[in-house]
Amino acid sequence: MSVWIGIDLGTQSVRALAVAGDGRVLGTGSRPLTSHRDGPRHEQDPEQWWRELAAATREALRGVPAGERVEGVAVDATSGTILLTDAEGRAVTPALMYDDRRADATRANEAGAAVWERLGYRRMQPNWALPKLLWLLRDAPPGARAAHQSDFVNRRLVGHEVATDLSNALKTGVDLIDERWPSDVFDVLGVPEGMLPAVVRPGARLGTVCAAAAEETGLPEGTPVIAGTTDGCAAQLGAGARQPGSWNSVIGTTLVLKGVTKELIHDPLGVVYSHRAPDGSWLPGGASSTGAGVLSRDLPGADLDALSRRAAERYGRRLPPVVTYPLVSRGERFPFAAPAAEGFTLGEPADDVERYAAILLGAAFVERLCFDYLDLLGAPVDGEIILTGGATRSAYWTRLRADVLERPVTLRENAEPALGMAVLAGGDPAAMIRTSAVVEPSDAGVRGPYLRFVAELEQRGWLDGRAAAHARERTTR
């Protein structure tokens, strides 16, 4: 029996899975990670990544029967996290995490405007890796090298310098079309030649586990180490959204959509950007600021499972009469850019059950609007829709999302980033990714309430007229 190891190096923890070729999880391991936060500052200690990754991997391997062969290992990491190392791979700065906002993107956007436009996302945000790299360069020691979170631990695994993957390099400004660093842009920005690692596609072989790493992690020496992806792309791989037109919709604290297209999608608003898939296709996506995070804020201490059951009993497959636009924080990022957007409720909830259902309905409406906007950009949206994230624990919310989308939705038995990395490491996705259910939509009379919600967003000046008109046109087809 062959075994693949997938490792999810996140913000709060590192998780390792040992997965058999038929999809059975033979062993798991998890270790917490700590952060240092202060206003816009968010740092982590890279050495802790390695220590806890090694411990989690050893724990996961305890479940692998003796004599079974470990065929490969791959690691995903948080998008936009970066640090500086010396020539031997030792950290010389803390790691600036994905949401550290001390940098300014002005210089990067001025120097790289033509490239960012060509790549479809138009502009960088202050928390992207390239602005943070420029911020770190102010006090960089001679000979310092840039490393993403995954690069740091992959180097420890193989014992020598490694290439970075195109997915983690996206927010550092890699040219995803030519699959190289845009040297003319970095010359203007003063990034020293040789500071950046070589780039490869996710799924490329980086080397094999060295003796020192084998001793610390328990991975057999000589195990192939495969270039991973960002955590979001890893979750998409774990969900099995791999064919053009298929989408993974994740509702956790916030809503994230990621799909597959043959061609690069260009977004005039810059709210959709695309990663490069291992096979050369494209992985467009966007992240909304709406989601389940509003539930804990607006219903503190509530038994959400009980509210879900009561909502299902009260409304069945009918829509709730009240809808909330559930913004977790001020400002929206997708399917439109509106820094001043704030949450609102249309109607007056009678009690906590109605307040709960209104939040769920609003998130489902935003999810549908995301698909309307992606269709406007020319992305195929007619394939399988796979739902993952904490929201799928609510059967009521899942049914409501199917009704609002007016599409069947698929649930997986196990869809997590670490599984996606086990697949990328060489496992067979057809065998390792299992469907638990397909939920069919019912006629819940969604179109009128949805269009009133769209009209409200347009009236407030957040959703532009072209996107609103397209949503109306798709709804009345």
Salt bridges, closest charged atoms under 4 A:
ASP22 OD2 - ARG24 NE 2.79
GLU43 OE1 - ARG41 NH2 3.17
GLU43 OE2 - ARG102 NH2 2.85
GLU47 OE2 - ARG156 NH2 2.48
GLU59 OE1 - ARG31 NH1 2.42
GLU71 OE1 - ARG69 NE 3.36
ASP86 OD2 - ARG90 NE 2.95
ASP99 OD2 - ARG37 NH1 3.18
ASP99 OD1 - HIS42 ND1 2.46
ASP100 OD2 - ARG102 NH2 2.78
GLU117 OE1 - ARG122 NE 3.28
ASP151 OD2 - HIS148 ND1 2.80
GLU161 OE2 - ARG145 NH1 3.33
ASP175 OD2 - ARG118 NH1 2.72
ASP178 OD1 - ARG118 NH2 3.29
ASP178 OD2 - ARG180 NH2 3.80
GLU179 OE2 - ARG201 NH2 2.81
GLU179 OE2 - ARG276 NH1 3.29
ASP298 OD1 - ARG297 NE 2.84
GLU342 OE2 - ARG330 NH1 2.47
ASP351 OD2 - ARG314 NH2 2.87
ASP352 OD1 - ARG355 NH1 2.71
GLU367 OE2 - ARG401 NH2 2.77
ASP372 OD1 - ARG474 NH1 2.64
ASP375 OD2 - HIS470 NE2 2.67
ASP375 OD2 - ARG474 NE 3.48
ASP375 OD2 - ARG477 NH2 3.70
GLU384 OE1 - ARG412 NH2 3.30
ASP403 OD1 - ARG317 NH2 2.70
GLU406 OE1 - ARG368 NH1 2.89
GLU406 OE2 - ARG447 NE 3.19
GLU413 OE1 - ARG434 NH1 3.76
GLU416 OE1 - ARG15 NE 2.63
GLU456 OE2 - ARG460 NE 2.67
GLU458 OE1 - ARG472 NH1 3.11
GLU473 OE1 - ARG477 NH2 3.10
